[in-house]
C-alpha cells in the first residue's frame, strides 16, 4: 500500500499539486493519465523520492522496510544509469549497493548486450531493458513506470511487458504506470486515474469504467449523460459520454458503442483540449 496525504509541490511559482490525496492498495496495477503537463511524471518522481514535496507526506507499506527506496523500482524517461561504466561494472556496483549475492542476467541476454560495452554505447531500448533487469534483481514491492517504453522498439517493448506480467503472476506487486501504450497494457490495468488541475478527476476500476464510457453515433447530441468530447462529420457526430448507465439507453437516439481503454482515455483527454 502507498498513501499520498495532503501532498503539495510546485516548480517555482507553478503549482502542480496542493493537498493532493491518493491511495493505492497493495498488489494493484494502476494507470495514471491526463493531458501533457498535468503532473503525471512529477507524481511518480515524488513517490520515488527524486523530488521532495513542499508539504504533506508519502506513506509506504511496512513491507517496504525502513528505507522504501530499496524496495522501489522506478523507470523514467530519464534513465538513471552511470553511462561511463561498462555493463559488468554497473552490475557489480548495483549488487554492492543492494547487497545482492546473485544477479540473474537472463533478461539482458535477450537484447545482445555485452558485459564489455559501456552503457553510453547501448541503444535507448537496451538501456531500458538493462535498467529493468537491475530493478527486478531487488524484487521490488512497488514498481513505477513512466512513458519510456514508448521510445523502444516492438520486440523490446514485448520483452518488457512480458517480464512485468510474469512478475505480477508470481507475487503481489504494486504497479503505478503513466500513459503507456494502452493497447499493450489494457489486460493488466485494474484502475484508471485521470488527473486534472492537480486533482483526481476520475478514479475508476477499469471494468466499471468500460461500462460508464460509451460512444454514441447520432445526428443530435444526447440529452444525458454528459458529453466528454465529440467528433463532427457532415451527416452525424460521434459523442463520447460519461457516466453512462442502462437507464440512459431509451433516451439516446443513436447507436451506442463500447470502447477500449485507448478510446476511453482519448475521450477524456480530448475533452480537456476542447
NUKERO-516487 format. One record per atom (N, C-alpha, C, CB): x, y, z; residue in one letter. Coordinates in steps of 0.1 Angstrom, whole numbers, plus 5000, padded with zeros to 4 digits. Glycine has a CB too. Layout:
// residues N
XYZa;...
***
This chain:
// residues 274
500849885000x;500050005000x;500950125000x;499050005012x;500450234993x;501150364993x;500050464994x;502050384980x;500250565003x;499350665006x;499950805004x;498650655020x;499350894996x;499851024995x;498851115002x;499951074980x;499251185012x;498351265021x;498751405021x;498451205035x;497751485016x;497851635016x;499151675009x;497751695030x;499551614998x;500751644991x;500751774984x;501151524982x;501751854985x;501951984978x;503251984971x;501652104987x;503252044959x;504552054952x;504452164941x;505051924945x;505452244939x;505452344929x;506852344922x;505152484935x;506852384909x;508052424902x;508152574902x;508152364887x;508952634912x;508952774913x;507552824916x;509452844900x;506952914908x;505652974910x;504552884904x;505553114905x;504952784897x;503952694890x;503552584900x;504552634877x;502352594905x;501852494914x;501352374907x;500652564923x;501852254911x;501452134904x;500452054913x;502652044902x;500752044926x;499751974935x;499652054947x;500351834938x;498452064953x;498152124966x;497152034973x;497652274964x;497551984985x;496751904993x;496151784985x;495551984999x;497051724977x;496751614969x;496651484977x;497751594957x;495651404974x;495451274982x;495251164972x;494351284992x;495851054975x;495750934967x;496250814975x;496450944953x;495450704973x;495950574980x;495850464970x;495050544992x;496950384969x;496950264960x;497250144969x;498050284949x;496250054969x;496449934978x;497549834973x;495149854979x;497949754981x;499049654978x;498549564966x;499449574990x;499349544956x;499049454946x;498249504935x;498349334951x;497949634935x;497049694924x;497949744913x;496149804930x;497449734900x;498049784889x;497249914885x;498249684877x;497850024886x;497150154884x;497750234873x;497250234898x;496950294865x;497350374854x;496950524857x;496650334840x;497950604856x;497750754858x;497850814844x;498850814867x;496750894841x;496750964828x;496251104829x;495850884818x;496251174818x;495851314818x;496651384807x;496051384832x;496251514805x;496951594794x;498451614798x;496251724792x;499151654788x;500551684790x;500751804800x;501251724777x;501651794809x;501851894819x;501051894831x;501752024812x;500151794832x;499251784844x;499951734856x;498051694840x;501151674855x;501851634867x;502051484869x;501251684879x;501851404858x;501851264859x;503251214863x;501451194846x;504251254855x;505651214858x;506151274871x;506551264846x;505751394874x;506151464886x;505651374898x;505551604887x;504451324897x;503851244908x;504751114910x;502451204904x;505151054899x;506050934901x;507350974907x;506250874887x;507951094903x;509151134909x;509051164924x;509751254901x;507951214928x;507751244942x;507651114950x;506451324944x;506951014944x;506850884951x;508250824952x;505850794944x;509050834941x;510350774941x;511350844949x;510850764926x;511050964954x;512051034962x;512951124953x;512750944970x;512751124940x;513651204932x;513351354934x;513351174917x;512051384937x;511651524941x;511151514955x;510551574931x;511251634962x;510751644975x;509551724976x;511951694985x;508451684982x;507251764983x;507451884992x;506051674988x;506651984989x;506752104998x;505952085010x;506252224990x;504951995010x;504151975021x;503451835020x;503052075023x;502851785031x;502251655031x;503251545033x;501451635018x;502751425031x;503551305033x;503251195024x;503451265048x;504251105022x;504050985014x;504350865024x;505050985002x;503250785025x;503350675035x;503450545027x;502150675044x;504450465030x;504650335023x;504250225032x;506150325019x;503950115026x;503649985034x;504849945042x;503249875024x;504549885053x;505549835062x;506549735055x;505049765075x;505949665044x;506749575037x;507949645029x;505849505026x;507849775028x;508949845021x;510149865030x;508349985016x;509949845043x;511049855052x;511349995057x;512249795046x;512550005064x;512950135069x;513350235058x;514050125079x;513850175047x;514350255036x;513550215023x;515850245033x;512350275021x;511550225010x;512150224996x;510250315009x;513250304994x;513850314981x;514550184977x;514950424981x;514850104987x;515449974984x;514449864979x;516149914997x;513149894981x;512149804976x;511249874965x;511349754987x;511849984959x;511050064949x;511850064936x;510850204955x;511150024925x;511750034912x;511150144904x;511649904905x;511950224898x;511450344890x;512150354877x;511650474898x;511350334866x;511950354852x;511250484847x;511650234844x;512050584844x;511550704838x;512150734825x;511850824848x;511750844818x;512250874805x;513750924807x;511450984799x;514150954819x;515550994822x;516150874829x;515651124830x;516750784822x;517250664828x;518450694837x;517750564817x;518350654849x;519350674860x;520450574859x;518750684874x;521350584850x;522450494848x;523750564847x;522250404836x;524850504852x;526150564851x;526750534838x;527150514863x;526550624828x;526850594814x;528350564811x;526350704805x;529250614820x;530650594817x;531150454821x;531450694825x;530250384829x;530650244833x;530350144822x;529850214846x;531150034823x;530749924815x;529649844821x;532049824813x;528949764813x;527749694819x;528249604831x;527149604807x;529349534830x;529849454841x;530049534853x;531049374836x;530649654851x;530949744863x;529649794869x;531849854859x;528649824861x;527349874866x;526649764874x;526449924855x;526749644870x;526149524877x;526849504890x;526149394868x;528149514890x;528949494902x;528549604912x;530449494899x;528449724908x;528149834917x;526749814922x;528249974909x;525749774914x;524449754918x;524349644929x;523549724906x;525049534927x;525049424936x;525649474950x;525849304931x;526649554949x;527249604961x;526349694969x;528549684958x;525649784962x;524749884969x;523549804975x;524249984959x;523049704969x;521849634974x;522249504981x;520849604962x;523449484983x;523949364990x;523349234984x;523549365005x;523549224970x;523049104963x;524149004961x;522449144949x;523848874964x;524848774962x;524748704948x;524648664973x;523648734941x;523448674928x;522748774919x;522648544929x;523048774906x;522448864896x;522048774884x;523348974892x;520748764882x;520148694870x;520148784858x;518748644873x;521048754849x;521248834837x;520448784825x;522648844833x;519448694827x;518748624816x;518048734807x;517748524821x;517548844813x;516848944806x;517749014796x;516149034816x;518849064801x;519749144792x;520349054781x;520849214800x;520448924783x;520948834773x;520048824760x;521148694778x;518748864762x;517848874751x;518148994742x;516348874756x;518949084746x;519049214739x;520449234733x;518749324748x;521249134732x;522549144726x;523449244734x;522449184712x;523249264746x;524049354754x;525349274759x;523249404767x;526449334757x;527749274761x;528249334774x;528749284749x;528749244782x;529249294795x;530449394793x;529749184803x;531149394782x;532249484780x;531849614774x;533249414770x;530549624770x;530049754765x;529949864775x;528749734757x;530249984772x;529850094781x;528350124779x;530750224778x;527750174790x;526350194790x;525950304780x;525850234804x;526850404778x;526550504768x;526550454754x;527550614770x;527050334751x;527050274738x;525750204735x;528250184736x;524950174745x;523750104743x;522650194737x;523250044757x;521750124730x;520550204725x;519650234736x;519850114714x;518650324734x;517650354744x;516950234749x;516650464739x;516550144739x;515850024743x;516749924751x;515449944730x;517949914748x;518849834756x;519049884770x;520249814749x;519250014771x;519350084784x;518150054792x;519550234782x;516950064786x;515650044793x;515649904798x;514450074784x;515949804790x;515849664794x;516949634805x;516049574782x;518149694803x;519149684813x;518749734827x;520449744809x;518149854826x;517549914839x;516549834845x;517050054836x;515649774837x;514649684842x;515249564848x;513649634830x;516349504842x;516949394848x;517549424862x;518149344839x;518149544863x;518649594876x;517549604887x;519349724875x;516449654882x;515249674892x;514749534896x;514149754885x;514549444887x;514049314890x;514849244900x;513749234878x;516149264900x;517149194908x;516849224923x;518549224905x;516249334926x;516049374940x;514649324945x;516149524942x;513849264936x;512549214939x;511649334946x;512649094949x;511349434938x;510649544944x;509249514948x;510649664933x;508749594958x;507349574962x;506549684954x;507249604977x;507149794950x;506449894943x;507249924930x;506250024952x;506549934919x;507249954906x;506550074899x;507149824897x;507350174896x;506850294890x;507350294876x;507250424898x;506450314866x;506850314852x;506350434845x;506350184845x;507350514840x;506950634832x;506850604818x;508050754835x;506850704809x;506550674795x;507650634786x;506050804789x;508750584792x;509950554785x;509750444774x;511050504794x;508850344777x;508850234768x;508150274754x;508050114774x;507650394753x;507150434740x;508250454730x;506450574742x;509450474736x;510650504727x;511450384723x;511550604734x;511050264727x;511750144724x;511050064714x;512050064736x;511749974706x;511049904695x;510149794700x;512149844686x;509349744691x;508249654695x;508749524702x;507449614682x;509949474697x;510449354703x;510849374718x;511649304695x;511649484720x;512049514734x;510849554743x;513149624734x;509849624737x;508649654745x;507949524749x;507749744736x;507949434740x;507249304744x;508049234755x;507149214731x;509349234754x;510149174765x;509849244778x;511649184762x;509849374778x;509549454790x;508149414796x;509549604787x;507149414788x;505849384793x;505649234797x;504749414782x;506349144790x;506249004794x;506848984807x;506948914783x;507949054810x;508649044823x;507749104834x;509949114823x;507049214831x;506149274840x;504949174844x;505549404835x;504449114833x;503349024835x;503748904844x;502748974822x;504948844841x;505448734849x;505648774863x;506848694843x;506048894865x;506248944879x;504948954886x;506949084879x;503949004879x;502549014885x;501948884888x;501649094876x;502248784880x;501748644882x;502348574894x;501848564870x;503648614897x;504348544908x;504048604922x;505848554905x;503848734923x;503648794936x;502848924935x;504948814943x;502448974946x;501549084947x;502349214946x;500849084960x;502749244934x;503549364931x;502549484929x;504449344919x;502849594935x;502049714932x;502749794921x;501949804945x;501949834911x;502449904899x;501650034897x;502449814887x;502450144895x;501850264891x;502550314878x;501950374902x;501750324868x;502350354855x;501650474849x;502250234845x;502350544840x;501950664833x;501850644818x;502850784837x;500650674813x;500450684798x;501250584789x;500650814794x;501250464793x;501950364784x;501050334772x;502250234791x;501550244763x;500650204751x;499450134757x;501450114741x;498350194756x;497150144763x;496750004758x;495950244761x;496949984745x;496549854739x;497349744745x;496749864723x;498649774747x;499549674753x;499249634767x;500949714752x;498749734775x;498649714789x;497149694794x;499249824797x;496249704785x;494849704789x;494449584797x;493949714777x;495049464794x;494649344801x;495249334815x;495049224793x;496249424819x;496749414832x;496349524841x;498249404831x;495849634835x;495449754843x;494149724851x;495249884834x;494149754864x;493049734872x;492249864875x;493349664885x;492949974875x;492450104879x;492950214871x;492750134894x;492050314867x;492450424859x;492250554867x;491750424845x;493250644867x;493150764874x;493450884865x;494050774887x;492550974863x;492751084854x;493051214863x;491551114845x;494151274860x;494551394867x;494051514860x;496051404870x;493551614867x;493151744861x;493351854871x;491651734857x;494151954867x;494452074875x;494952034889x;493152164876x;495851934890x;496351904903x;495451814912x;496752014910x;494351764906x;493451684914x;493151554907x;492151764917x;492551464914x;492051344907x;490651374902x;491951224917x;490451374889x;489151404883x;488351274881x;489351474869x;489051164878x;488351034875x;489150934882x;488151004860x;488550844890x;489150734896x;488250614896x;489550774911x;488450524886x;487550414884x;488350284882x;486750444872x;487750174887x;488250044883x;487950024868x;487449924891x;488849964861x;488749964846x;487549894841x;489949884841x;487049794847x;485849724842x;484649814844x;485549594849x;484549884855x;483449984858x;483550094848x;483550034872x;484750144845x;484950254836x;484450214822x;486450294835x;484650094817x;484250054804x;482750044803x;484849914801x;482050024814x;480550034813x;480050174814x;480049954825x;480850264818x;480350404820x;480750504809x;480950454833x;481750464801x;482150554790x;481750484777x;483650584790x;480950554768x;480450494756x;480550604745x;478950454757x;480550554733x;480450634721x;479050634715x;481550604710x;478450744713x;477150754707x;477250814693x;476150834716x;476750744683x;476750794669x;475350844666x;477250684659x;475250974664x;473951034663x;474051164655x;473251054677x;472851214650x;472851344644x;472651454654x;471651344634x;472151424666x;471951524676x;472651474689x;470451554678x;473051574697x;473751534710x;472751464719x;474451654716x;473151364727x;472251304737x;472051404748x;472851174742x;470751394753x;470451484765x;471151454777x;468951484767x;471451324779x;472251274790x;472851134786x;471351264803x;473951104792x;474751164802x;475651274796x;475651064809x;476551324804x;477451434800x;478351394788x;478251484812x;478551484779x;479451464768x;480851504772x;478951544755x;481751404770x;483251434773x;483851504762x;483951304775x;483551464749x;484151524737x;483351474725x;485651484736x;483551534714x;482751494702x;483551514689x;481451564701x;483251434679x;483851444666x;482751464656x;484751324662x;482751574649x;481651604639x;481951564625x;481351754640x;480951514618x;481051474604x;479951544597x;480951324602x;479851534584x;478851604576x;477451564579x;479151584561x;477251444582x;475851394585x;475551344599x;475451294575x;476651334607x;476451284620x;477651324629x;476251124620x;477551294642x;478651324651x;478851204660x;478351444660x;480051194665x;480351084675x;480551154688x;481651004671x;479651124698x;479651184711x;480251074721x;478251224715x;481251114729x;481751034739x;481251074753x;483351034739x;480450984759x;479651024771x;480150954783x;478150994768x;479951014795x;480250964808x;479551044819x;481850964810x;479050984829x;478950844831x;477650784825x;478950814846x;477750684817x;476650614810x;476150504819x;477050564796x;474850484819x;474250364825x;473050314817x;473750394840x;472550204819x;471550144811x;470250224811x;471150004815x;470050304821x;468850394822x;468850504811x;468750454836x;470050534806x;470150634795x;469750574782x;471550694795x;469750444780x;469650384767x;468350434760x;469650234768x;467250434766x;465950464760x;465950614756x;464850444769x;466750694762x;466750844759x;467750884748x;467050924771x;468550784744x;469550814734x;469050774720x;470950744737x;469050864711x;468650834697x;469850824688x;467750954691x;470450704688x;471650674681x;472250544685x;472650784683x;473350504678x;474050384681x;474950404693x;474750334668x;474950304702x;475750314714x;476850204713x;474950284727x;478150244714x;479250164711x;480150154723x;480050204698x;480650024726x;481650004737x;482950054732x;481649854741x;483850094742x;485150144739x;486250064746x;485250294743x;487450064740x;488550004746x;489250114755x;489549944736x;490350074762x;490950174771x;491550294763x;492050094779x;492150264752x;492750374744x;491750474740x;493450314731x;490550424736x;489450514732x;488950594743x;488350444725x;488850524755x;488350594767x;489250704771x;488150484778x;490550674772x;491450784777x;491450894766x;492850724778x;491450864754x;491450964743x;490151054745x;491450904729x;489050994748x;487851074750x;487951174762x;486650974753x;488551124773x;488751214784x;489651324781x;489251134796x;490851294775x;491851394772x;491351484761x;493151324768x;490651434751x;490051524741x;489151624746x;489251434730x;488451584757x;487551684763x;488351794770x;486651624773x;489551764775x;490351864782x;490951964772x;491551794789x;491151924759x;491652014749x;490552094742x;492551944740x;489352044743x;488252114736x;488052254740x;486952034738x;
***
